[in-house]
C-alpha cells in the first residue's frame, strides 16, 4: 500500500455504503470510527432497527457512534478532532457535512456518489437515471465542499444501464464498483498522483429525494417512460395506479408494439395479456402487479382472479394513495 495505511473516519448509513466500508477495512486502512444514523423504528411493530452500516461495522469490530446532530455537537467535534483522521469518507450518510468537519482532515472529506457528476446531483441519482431513460451512469469520488454534490471530481468510472436494470440491481453493481474506486482514490490522494477537477456546473442535473407522489402513474405519458419509472422507483415508492377504487402497484411492464391502442388508461385483455393505453398512441404490456393488500403476482394470475374487462380504466390516484 502506497504510503501505508491511513487513519479514516467513515460516515454512512444504507446498504449502498457497506461495500466501501468493507473494502477500506480489507485494504488495511485504520477505520477509527464509523458514524451512522441513529436506529430508526421500522416495520409493523415499529421496532428499532440498526442501519446496514452499523451492522457491518459491529461485525468488523469497529467503533460506532450515532449522533442525532453533528453541526453544533461539541462533544462529537472534540472526539473527531482527537482522532486526527487523514480523511473522512462519506457514503450515503444522510446528513449535511458541516464546515468544521470538512476542514478537519488533511485529505478532506471524500464522498462516493452514484452518478457521473455533475449529472444527477442529489439524494436519488440511481432512481432518476433509470426513470429518465439513461443508458449510461457510473460512480464518482469527489471532495465535499459546502454545496450539494458540487465539489471537485477525483475519479469516475462508467457503467452501462441494462434494459432490465432496476434501481435495486443497478445500486448493487454501483456499490461494488464504487468501493474499489474509493480505495483507489484515497491511495492516489495520499501519494499525490490524483488531479482534482472542478465540475462544469452548467451541465448539472438534479436527482431530488423521492416522495410517494412520484410513484403515481399518469397514463398520458409514453409507455416507455412509464416502464422506466417502474424500473427506477423500486423498491420505493414503486409505481401505482387505481383499479376499481383500490391501489394497484405495477412492478414489471414493457412497451408493447404492433398492438391495438386503447385510450389512455383503458384496459385491453388480449390472449392473456393485460394492455393499457398510454400517451402518444403507445401501449403498456403489464407483466407483474400487486393489488392493494395482496402479494405480487404475475399478470395471468391477476386476470384469473380479478377478471378485468376490456374498457375498464386505471385511474391516476391524484389523492393520497391508500396504504
C-alpha positions as CSV (number, residue, x, y, z in Angstrom):
1,X,0.0,0.0,0.0
2,X,1.5,3.3,-1.1
3,X,2.3,5.4,1.9
4,X,1.0,2.9,4.4
5,X,-2.5,2.6,6.0
6,X,-4.5,5.8,6.5
7,X,-6.5,6.8,9.6
8,X,-10.1,7.1,8.5
9,X,-13.5,8.1,9.8
10,X,-16.3,6.5,7.9
11,X,-19.8,8.1,7.6
12,X,-22.6,6.1,6.0
13,X,-26.0,4.5,6.6
14,X,-27.5,2.5,3.8
15,X,-26.7,-0.9,2.2
16,X,-25.0,1.0,-0.7
17,X,-22.3,2.2,1.7
18,X,-21.4,-1.3,3.1
19,X,-19.1,-2.5,0.3
20,X,-17.0,0.7,0.6
21,X,-16.6,0.2,4.4
22,X,-15.7,-3.5,3.8
23,X,-13.1,-2.7,1.1
24,X,-11.4,0.1,3.1
25,X,-11.1,-2.2,6.1
26,X,-9.9,-5.1,4.0
27,X,-7.3,-2.8,2.4
28,X,-5.7,-2.4,5.8
29,X,-6.7,1.2,6.5
30,X,-7.4,2.1,10.1
31,X,-11.1,2.9,10.3
32,X,-11.0,4.6,13.7
33,X,-14.7,5.4,13.9
34,X,-17.9,4.7,12.0
35,X,-20.6,7.4,12.1
36,X,-24.1,6.3,11.1
37,X,-27.7,7.5,11.6
38,X,-29.5,6.6,14.9
39,X,-31.5,3.4,15.0
40,X,-35.0,4.0,13.5
41,X,-38.4,2.3,14.1
42,X,-39.3,0.0,11.2
43,X,-41.9,-2.5,10.2
44,X,-45.4,-3.0,11.5
45,X,-44.2,-3.3,15.1
46,X,-42.0,-0.2,14.8
47,X,-39.1,-1.9,16.4
48,X,-35.8,-0.1,16.4
49,X,-33.6,-1.3,13.5
50,X,-29.9,-0.7,13.1
51,X,-28.6,0.7,9.8
52,X,-26.8,-1.7,7.4
53,X,-23.6,0.2,8.0
54,X,-23.9,-0.1,11.8
55,X,-24.5,-3.9,11.4
56,X,-21.4,-4.3,9.3
57,X,-19.2,-2.1,11.5
58,X,-20.0,-4.1,14.6
59,X,-19.4,-7.3,12.6
60,X,-15.9,-5.9,11.8
61,X,-15.2,-4.9,15.4
62,X,-15.2,-1.1,14.6
63,X,-16.4,1.6,17.0
64,X,-19.7,3.2,16.1
65,X,-21.4,6.5,17.0
66,X,-24.9,7.6,16.1
67,X,-25.2,11.3,16.9
68,X,-28.6,12.9,16.5
69,X,-27.0,16.1,15.3
70,X,-23.4,16.9,14.1
71,X,-23.3,20.6,13.2
72,X,-23.2,22.1,16.7
73,X,-22.3,18.9,18.6
74,X,-19.2,20.0,20.6
75,X,-18.7,16.6,22.2
76,X,-18.8,14.9,18.8
77,X,-16.5,17.6,17.3
78,X,-13.9,17.1,20.1
79,X,-14.0,13.3,19.6
80,X,-13.3,13.6,15.8
81,X,-10.6,16.1,16.3
82,X,-8.8,13.9,18.8
83,X,-8.7,11.1,16.2
84,X,-6.7,13.2,13.7
85,X,-8.0,11.4,10.7
86,X,-6.2,11.6,7.4
87,X,-9.6,11.5,5.6
88,X,-13.3,11.3,6.3
89,X,-15.1,9.0,3.9
90,X,-18.8,9.8,3.3
91,X,-21.2,7.4,1.5
92,X,-24.9,7.9,1.8
93,X,-24.7,9.2,5.4
94,X,-27.8,11.3,5.0
95,X,-26.7,14.4,6.8
96,X,-25.1,17.7,5.6
97,X,-21.4,17.7,6.5
98,X,-20.6,21.0,8.4
99,X,-17.7,23.2,7.5
100,X,-15.7,22.3,10.6
101,X,-15.8,18.7,9.6
102,X,-14.9,19.5,6.0
103,X,-11.8,21.3,7.2
104,X,-10.7,18.7,9.8
105,X,-8.7,16.0,7.9
106,X,-5.6,16.7,5.7
107,X,-7.1,14.9,2.7
108,X,-10.5,16.3,3.2
109,X,-13.9,14.7,3.2
110,X,-14.3,12.3,0.3
111,X,-17.7,11.3,-1.0
112,X,-18.8,8.4,-3.2
113,X,-21.7,9.5,-5.4
114,X,-23.7,7.1,-7.6
115,X,-23.7,9.1,-10.8
116,X,-21.3,10.7,-13.3
117,X,-21.2,14.2,-11.7
118,X,-22.3,16.8,-12.5
119,X,-25.3,14.8,-13.7
120,X,-27.8,13.7,-11.1
121,X,-26.7,15.6,-8.1
122,X,-28.9,14.9,-5.1
123,X,-30.4,12.1,-3.0
124,X,-31.7,9.7,-5.6
125,X,-29.3,9.5,-8.6
126,X,-29.7,5.8,-9.4
127,X,-33.5,6.0,-9.4
128,X,-33.7,9.1,-11.6
129,X,-31.1,7.9,-14.0
130,X,-33.2,4.9,-14.8
131,X,-36.5,6.7,-14.7
132,X,-35.3,9.3,-17.2
133,X,-34.1,6.6,-19.6
134,X,-30.4,6.9,-19.3
135,X,-28.2,4.2,-20.9
136,X,-25.0,5.1,-19.0
137,X,-24.2,6.0,-15.5
138,X,-21.4,5.4,-13.0
139,X,-19.8,6.4,-9.8
140,X,-17.8,9.5,-8.8
141,X,-15.4,10.2,-5.9
142,X,-15.3,13.9,-5.0
143,X,-14.1,16.2,-2.4
144,X,-17.0,17.5,-0.3
145,X,-17.5,21.3,-0.2
146,X,-20.3,23.5,1.1
147,X,-22.6,22.8,-1.9
148,X,-24.8,19.9,-2.8
149,X,-22.6,17.4,-4.7
150,X,-20.6,20.4,-6.2
151,X,-17.1,19.5,-5.0
152,X,-14.1,18.7,-7.2
153,X,-14.2,15.4,-9.0
154,X,-11.4,13.0,-8.1
155,X,-12.1,9.8,-10.1
156,X,-15.0,8.4,-12.1
157,X,-16.0,5.0,-13.5
158,X,-18.7,4.4,-16.1
159,X,-21.2,1.5,-16.2
160,X,-24.0,0.8,-18.7
161,X,-27.6,0.7,-17.5
162,X,-29.1,-2.6,-18.7
163,X,-32.5,-2.7,-20.3
164,X,-33.8,-4.8,-17.4
165,X,-32.0,-3.0,-14.6
166,X,-34.0,-1.8,-11.6
167,X,-32.7,0.7,-9.0
168,X,-32.0,-2.4,-6.8
169,X,-29.8,-4.3,-9.3
170,X,-28.0,-1.2,-10.5
171,X,-27.3,0.0,-7.0
172,X,-25.7,-3.3,-6.2
173,X,-23.3,-3.0,-9.2
174,X,-22.5,0.6,-8.5
175,X,-21.8,-0.1,-4.8
176,X,-19.2,-2.7,-5.6
177,X,-17.7,-0.5,-8.3
178,X,-17.6,2.5,-6.0
179,X,-16.0,0.6,-3.2
180,X,-13.0,-0.2,-5.4
181,X,-12.9,3.3,-6.7
182,X,-12.8,4.7,-3.2
183,X,-9.8,2.6,-2.2
184,X,-8.0,3.7,-5.4
185,X,-9.0,7.3,-4.7
186,X,-7.5,7.6,-1.2
187,X,-4.3,5.8,-2.2
188,X,-3.8,8.2,-5.1
189,X,-4.7,11.2,-2.9
190,X,-2.2,10.1,-0.3
191,X,0.6,9.7,-2.9
192,X,-0.3,13.0,-4.6
193,X,-0.9,11.4,-8.0
194,X,-4.6,12.4,-8.3
195,X,-5.6,15.6,-10.0
196,X,-9.0,17.0,-8.8
197,X,-11.0,18.8,-11.5
198,X,-13.8,21.3,-11.0
199,X,-17.3,20.3,-12.1
200,X,-18.9,22.0,-15.1
201,X,-21.9,23.4,-13.2
202,X,-23.6,24.3,-16.5
203,X,-24.1,20.6,-17.1
204,X,-25.6,19.8,-13.7
205,X,-28.9,17.9,-13.4
206,X,-30.8,17.1,-10.2
207,X,-32.0,13.9,-8.7
208,X,-34.2,15.0,-5.8
209,X,-35.3,12.8,-3.0
210,X,-38.2,10.6,-4.0
211,X,-41.6,11.0,-2.4
212,X,-44.7,8.9,-2.6
213,X,-46.4,11.0,-5.2
214,X,-43.5,10.3,-7.7
215,X,-44.9,6.8,-8.0
216,X,-48.4,7.9,-9.3
217,X,-48.8,6.8,-12.9
218,X,-50.0,9.3,-15.5
219,X,-51.1,7.3,-18.4
220,X,-50.8,10.3,-20.7
221,X,-47.0,9.6,-20.5
222,X,-45.5,7.4,-23.2
223,X,-45.3,3.7,-22.4
224,X,-41.5,3.6,-22.3
225,X,-41.3,6.4,-19.8
226,X,-43.7,4.5,-17.6
227,X,-41.6,1.4,-17.9
228,X,-38.5,3.4,-16.9
229,X,-40.2,4.7,-13.8
230,X,-41.4,1.2,-12.9
231,X,-37.7,0.0,-13.0
232,X,-36.3,3.1,-11.4
233,X,-38.7,3.5,-8.5
234,X,-38.0,0.2,-6.9
235,X,-38.3,-0.8,-4.1
236,X,-39.9,2.6,-3.1
237,X,-42.2,4.3,-3.8
238,X,-43.0,1.9,-6.6
239,X,-45.3,2.8,-9.4
240,X,-49.1,2.6,-8.8
241,X,-52.5,3.4,-10.1
242,X,-56.1,2.8,-9.0
243,X,-58.1,-0.2,-10.2
244,X,-61.7,-0.4,-9.1
245,X,-61.0,2.3,-6.4
246,X,-58.1,0.5,-4.8
247,X,-54.4,0.9,-5.3
248,X,-52.6,-1.3,-7.8
249,X,-48.8,-1.5,-8.0
250,X,-47.2,-2.2,-11.3
251,X,-43.8,-4.0,-10.8
252,X,-43.0,-5.1,-14.3
253,X,-44.1,-4.0,-17.8
254,X,-42.9,-3.4,-21.3
255,X,-43.8,-1.0,-24.1
256,X,-45.8,-3.1,-26.5
257,X,-45.6,-2.8,-30.3
258,X,-47.9,-3.9,-33.0
259,X,-50.8,-4.0,-30.6
260,X,-54.3,-2.3,-30.7
261,X,-54.1,1.0,-28.9
262,X,-56.9,1.6,-26.4
263,X,-57.4,5.1,-25.0
264,X,-55.1,6.3,-22.3
265,X,-55.5,4.4,-19.0
266,X,-58.0,2.0,-20.6
267,X,-57.5,-1.8,-20.4
268,X,-57.5,-4.3,-23.2
269,X,-57.1,-8.0,-22.4
270,X,-55.7,-9.9,-25.4
271,X,-54.7,-13.6,-25.3
272,X,-53.9,-13.5,-21.6
273,X,-52.0,-10.2,-21.8
274,X,-53.0,-7.0,-20.0
275,X,-52.6,-4.0,-22.2
276,X,-53.0,-0.4,-21.1
277,X,-53.3,2.6,-23.4
278,X,-50.7,5.4,-22.9
279,X,-49.8,8.7,-24.3
280,X,-48.6,9.3,-27.9
281,X,-50.6,6.3,-29.1
282,X,-48.4,3.8,-27.2
283,X,-49.4,0.7,-25.3
284,X,-48.1,-0.8,-22.0
285,X,-48.0,-4.6,-21.6
286,X,-48.2,-5.3,-17.9
287,X,-46.3,-8.3,-16.6
288,X,-46.5,-8.2,-12.8
289,X,-48.8,-6.4,-10.4
290,X,-49.7,-6.1,-6.7
291,X,-53.3,-5.3,-5.7
292,X,-53.7,-3.4,-2.5
293,X,-53.3,-5.8,0.5
294,X,-52.1,-8.7,-1.7
295,X,-48.8,-10.2,-2.7
296,X,-47.1,-9.5,-6.0
297,X,-48.4,-11.7,-8.8
298,X,-47.9,-12.4,-12.5
299,X,-50.5,-10.7,-14.7
300,X,-52.1,-14.0,-15.7
301,X,-52.9,-14.6,-12.0
302,X,-54.4,-11.1,-11.8
303,X,-56.5,-11.7,-14.9
304,X,-57.8,-15.0,-13.5
305,X,-58.5,-13.6,-10.0
306,X,-59.9,-10.2,-10.8
307,X,-61.3,-10.7,-14.3
308,X,-60.6,-7.2,-15.6
309,X,-62.9,-6.2,-18.5
310,X,-62.0,-4.6,-21.8
311,X,-62.6,-0.9,-21.5
312,X,-62.1,-0.7,-17.7
313,X,-59.8,2.2,-16.7
314,X,-56.8,2.5,-14.5
315,X,-57.1,5.9,-12.8
316,X,-54.3,8.2,-11.8
317,X,-54.6,8.4,-7.9
318,X,-54.5,12.1,-7.5
319,X,-55.5,11.9,-3.9
320,X,-53.2,10.5,-1.2
321,X,-52.7,6.8,-2.1
322,X,-54.2,4.1,0.1
323,X,-52.0,2.2,2.4
